[in-house]
C-alpha cells in the first residue's frame, strides 16, 4: 500500500519519453516475477504502444526495493 494516499502502486509503470517508452515491472518484493495480473498489464500496454506512431523504442526494466 502507498501510505501517502492509501492506494496500491501500479504493478506496471509506464513512462513515455517522446519516441521512447519505458515499462517498469513493479513487484520488487516478489523479484518482479510474472503473475497473471502483471502479464495482463504488459499485454495491454504493448497493445497500446503498438498503435502509438510516436513510440519507436521500448525498454523494459524491473523495480528494485529501495533502502529506507
VENFENRA-V216922 format. One record per pair of residues at least 12 apart in sequence whose ideal C-beta (glycine too) atoms are under 10 Angstrom apart, sorted by the first residue. I is the first residue (numbers start at 1). J is the second residue. Records with the same first field share a line. If there is no record, write none. Layout:
BEGIN
I = J / J
END
This chain:
BEGIN
9 = 26 / 27 / 28 / 63
10 = 24 / 26 / 41
11 = 24 / 25 / 26 / 27 / 32 / 35 / 37 / 38 / 39 / 40 / 41 / 42 / 63
12 = 24 / 25 / 26 / 27 / 37 / 38 / 39 / 40 / 41 / 42 / 44 / 45 / 60 / 63
13 = 25 / 26 / 41 / 45 / 61 / 63
14 = 41 / 45 / 48 / 49
15 = 59
16 = 49 / 52 / 54 / 55
17 = 55 / 57 / 59
18 = 54 / 55 / 56 / 57
19 = 52 / 53 / 54 / 55 / 56 / 57
20 = 54 / 55 / 56 / 57 / 58 / 59
21 = 45 / 46 / 48 / 49 / 52 / 54 / 55 / 56 / 57 / 58 / 59 / 60
22 = 57 / 58 / 59 / 60 / 61
23 = 41 / 42 / 45 / 46 / 49 / 58 / 59 / 60 / 61 / 62
24 = 59 / 60 / 61 / 62 / 63 / 64
25 = 38 / 41 / 42 / 60 / 61 / 62 / 63
26 = 38 / 41 / 62 / 63
27 = 62 / 63
28 = 62 / 63 / 64 / 65 / 66
29 = 63 / 65
31 = 62 / 64 / 65
32 = 60 / 61 / 62 / 63 / 64
33 = 62
42 = 60
45 = 58 / 60
46 = 58 / 60
END
